[in-house]
């Protein structure tokens, strides 16, 4: 039967596309699991500035530059600890003079988002003293300021009010990159250099620095308001969505099938009770109840999964299974099974339930996306799992930060596209399966 | 399905010749009353389950106790006779009065007994005061806060569903007449798009029509400030409704049309349809009387399940579109951890679902010849 079904399924182009999509998602999920462990993904996603300080805020994905006439800058990062840039150490009497230079070629059509220097100073008593100078491609030399870093310290250009005054209140990341005398401001392309002249007052003292010119594009997926690389959530959303969707769909359809079979087989009171419960469950507001569970008890995705299954085992699908079981129950082969002395459970498990498998499989596949979207819905309501990175939570973050209003379209579009692709993929396969397994509809 | 078509074959002709009279009206009424009683029983059980879930952590009790404490501390501090008391004595007095009140209201009784008391409270929406949210008139009564948000939700939801229902029937009939053509194949190909819920399409609609094109508002129900003129007010509401209604419609339309067109096709292959065509009846009459009529009960059952599913999506849809209805209230309540409102909204959603089921049941009774003609098929 399986081989026949496969041959039939191949007749439907939509099924092939759907299968390709599902296959792609599975590969993506495996890749996510292979490259980032569960614990690591959670650690990254929950991390703050300590993990993500090298990334810009709300930066678009790098590939969007292909479609832009004005190319946005990527992040420029120099770390003298890793030998990037040049570092010259010159002893001068009791002092030591360290000169760090970070030359970089800037070719974008827009200004960077932010400029920052992170200092790593070693001293016991007296802090080193740093003089920061900016060299532009056209040979100007702009004094940025002086700084005495305390151990690990950061200097953000924007936060320096004296620098702002000197630059006539034009934000530093614009003023330092602007072509002189042109209004509105246009970035000057060429090689810029940041020079740090440091004086070390102690014998064993040292100074290293990391300079970051935060770009407006970053990585393959962009970043969010907390500088997190969205790639973590985009990748890890796949295994979570698939696992949640598959487990919920499997859990609900299989239990529903057995409950319907029990009802029909035992008949009488059992059947009546099951029917009444189905009617009650039909008017139970599932999402508000999930919301109650989420607010009062636990937001863990696995608790929610359990409640979802509990609430849907008496779902409306019982009625359609029941209709089939009622017919099957009267079949001669059931009577034959009874005659040889098969027990109730054996008849239900081996003779009754296999008859609805053709109905069950398409329904299972079609149900998967609805649960994937349910998880996303809960996340959008702010009830997503607090630790896991999921697609829904990315959409939620985006909405809370006015992504559509502020034009951060990539932030909403990437997880949404993945959600819709997942939904379409499974639905296409499910619809084709339905037509293969239930030929009554095939001719129409 | 076979059962339905067989009995409607024999009855549909009778239904068409006999004009509905008093007896029919009585039957429909009796059917409706029986369904109403059954549904009310269902609602009671449903709300009871809701209460059980909410109370598993003792939240409903906490709401009540907090309310009692608030009332008593207010009356104690307002009473001039207590002005001489030290704070410690006053607290002792409040504590004693709270205990008395808790006993009087039976909150110290066993859980089972108490749960029935909570059930009556929930059924009458007597859920006390909201912690933070207020109604527009400034009241904190959960009942008022919720009832105030009901009309916008009903407006949005009724409009979308009525539109969805009639539009789908119209298109499905069209497609079933010449199935296999381009439009038909398009609908079949697009049916999987219904896997995504309405709010999801809402995001894209906002993106296109509000953010990129700027034609329609991002959300809300009327412009701020609301226009004073009635006509302009209605126009403003209408403009704000376009996107949410389209979102709901988009999320369901293709699958619905696909399903219904299949129902129509199944019913139009019945022998009596061929017979009617052979008699030379015009296509419109064949369609309305011989195909649409017997299919309607099936369609309404299908629609009922669809609408129940759409209610769930409506909560988030309202949030996405900032629509000032129940769904957004629930969303705000989650954000503020306003437990009375969350429980109250859940209860009112149970009511709304039951009412939806009842309305569709009632329509079912009106269109199903078995209910209209005889008692035979009515349950």
Interface residues (C-beta under 8 A of the other chain):
Chain A: X14 X18 X276 X279 X280 X282 X283 X284 X285 X286 X287 X288 X289 X291 X292 X293 X294 X295 X296 X297 X316 X366 X369 X370 X373 X376 X377 X380 X381 X382 X383 X395 X399 X404 X405 X407 X409 X412 X413 X416 X419 X420 X423 X424 X426 X427 X428 X430 X431 X441 X444
Chain B: X38 X39 X42 X43 X45 X46 X49 X50 X53 X54 X56 X57 X59 X179 X189 X191 X192 X193 X194 X195 X196 X197 X199 X200 X203 X204 X206 X207 X210 X211 X218 X262 X265 X266 X305 X308 X311 X312 X313 X315 X316 X319 X320 X330 X331 X334 X335 X337 X339 X342 X343 X345 X346 X349 X350 X352 X353 X354 X357
